[in-house]
Amino acid sequence: MKDPKTTLRYLGFRTLPSGARCLDFSLGDSEAVLRKITVEAPKDLFSGPERVSLQECAGICYETLKCRVIGALVTVPSVISLTSSDVSQHRKHGKSSGRAATRLSSADYR
């Protein structure tokens, strides 16, 4: 018997008055049963030297949910809190920032 297919999709985020972010996802199965799951990311994760960017946070939340939800045999809560250990575990290191990876010198323009 084939395992049922599970689909996880990012829907968007909301900013709470406290500065925390809620990232919403839909979880569906092969029977097309959709369920909304919210990941609450505390405002502390968005400040300091190891801060998380909003774009990065969506990916971290997605990976965290995949680990907690896909194939889980227990009931999945509708709200999950993101922790700093989730960030450490699911953050993709080594990616360059939005800047060019190499700098061109004036000699490169000749």
Backbone torsions as a table, in degrees:
resi	resn	phi	psi	omega
1	MET	NA	135.8	-177.9
2	LYS	-80.1	142.4	177.1
3	ASP	-67.6	142.2	178.4
4	PRO	-66.2	143.3	179.6
5	LYS	-81.0	135.6	178.0
6	THR	-116.9	134.2	179.8
7	THR	-117.4	130.8	178.9
8	LEU	-122.9	123.5	-177.7
9	ARG	-130.0	138.3	174.9
10	TYR	-80.0	130.1	-178.5
11	LEU	-104.1	-30.2	-177.8
12	GLY	147.0	-177.6	-178.0
13	PHE	-131.9	162.1	174.8
14	ARG	-132.2	143.9	174.5
15	THR	-98.8	129.4	178.5
16	LEU	-88.2	158.3	179.1
17	PRO	-56.3	-26.9	179.8
18	SER	-74.7	-12.6	-176.1
19	GLY	99.2	-9.6	176.2
20	ALA	-71.5	162.2	177.8
21	ARG	-119.1	143.0	172.1
22	CYS	-113.5	120.9	178.9
23	LEU	-106.8	124.4	-174.4
24	ASP	-100.7	138.8	179.2
25	PHE	-132.6	152.9	170.8
26	SER	-108.9	141.4	178.9
27	LEU	-121.4	122.9	179.7
28	GLY	-128.7	158.9	177.2
29	ASP	-121.6	-176.5	-176.5
30	SER	-64.5	-17.0	177.9
31	GLU	-92.3	10.5	178.0
32	ALA	64.0	25.9	175.2
33	VAL	-83.2	115.5	-179.2
34	LEU	-101.9	144.0	-179.7
35	ARG	-142.3	139.4	178.5
36	LYS	-92.7	132.3	175.5
37	ILE	-124.4	132.6	179.4
38	THR	-110.5	133.7	174.3
39	VAL	-107.6	120.0	178.6
40	GLU	-91.8	122.3	177.8
41	ALA	-108.9	112.5	-178.2
42	PRO	-61.0	150.8	-177.6
43	LYS	-61.1	-26.3	-179.7
44	ASP	-61.3	-27.1	179.7
45	LEU	-70.5	-17.2	-176.4
46	PHE	-100.1	13.5	178.9
47	SER	-138.5	163.3	178.8
48	GLY	92.1	177.0	-175.0
49	PRO	-66.1	-27.3	179.4
50	GLU	-103.9	27.2	-174.9
51	ARG	-61.2	154.2	-179.7
52	VAL	-103.5	134.3	174.6
53	SER	-81.8	158.8	-178.5
54	LEU	-62.0	-40.9	179.5
55	GLN	-62.7	-42.3	179.5
56	GLU	-67.7	-35.6	-176.9
57	CYS	-62.3	-39.3	179.7
58	ALA	-60.1	-43.2	178.8
59	GLY	-67.1	-40.1	178.5
60	ILE	-64.5	-42.6	178.2
61	CYS	-64.0	-41.3	178.8
62	TYR	-59.9	-48.9	180.0
63	GLU	-64.6	-38.5	177.9
64	THR	-62.5	-45.3	178.8
65	LEU	-64.1	-41.6	178.4
66	LYS	-55.5	-45.9	-179.0
67	CYS	-66.5	-36.2	-176.4
68	ARG	-85.5	-27.6	-169.0
69	VAL	-105.5	-50.3	-172.9
70	ILE	-61.8	122.7	179.5
71	GLY	77.9	4.7	-179.7
72	ALA	-70.4	139.5	-179.5
73	LEU	-95.8	-6.3	-179.6
74	VAL	-103.8	165.8	177.9
75	THR	-66.8	134.5	-179.3
76	VAL	-89.6	128.9	179.0
77	PRO	-68.4	157.0	-179.5
78	SER	-80.5	-16.9	177.3
79	VAL	-132.4	129.9	178.3
80	ILE	-124.7	138.3	177.1
81	SER	-95.7	129.9	176.8
82	LEU	-79.4	135.7	-179.4
83	THR	-115.8	166.0	177.1
84	SER	-64.4	-29.2	176.8
85	SER	-71.1	-32.3	172.8
86	ASP	-62.2	-42.8	179.5
87	VAL	-61.9	-47.1	179.6
88	SER	-60.4	-40.2	-176.7
89	GLN	-73.0	-36.4	-170.7
90	HIS	-110.7	0.2	178.4
91	ARG	-71.9	135.0	178.3
92	LYS	-88.7	111.6	-179.5
93	HIS	-91.8	158.0	175.2
94	GLY	88.1	-4.4	176.9
95	LYS	-78.3	140.1	177.8
96	SER	-75.2	154.3	177.9
97	SER	-74.2	-169.7	-177.9
98	GLY	-67.8	-4.3	-179.3
99	ARG	-87.4	161.3	177.8
100	ALA	-63.9	143.6	-176.9
101	ALA	-72.1	-28.7	179.0
102	THR	-123.1	149.8	178.4
103	ARG	-100.7	139.6	177.5
104	LEU	-94.7	140.0	176.0
105	SER	-90.5	169.7	179.3
106	SER	-62.5	-25.8	178.7
107	ALA	-67.0	-24.2	-179.8
108	ASP	-73.5	-14.8	-177.8
109	TYR	-93.5	-1.7	-177.5
110	ARG	-80.4	NA	NA
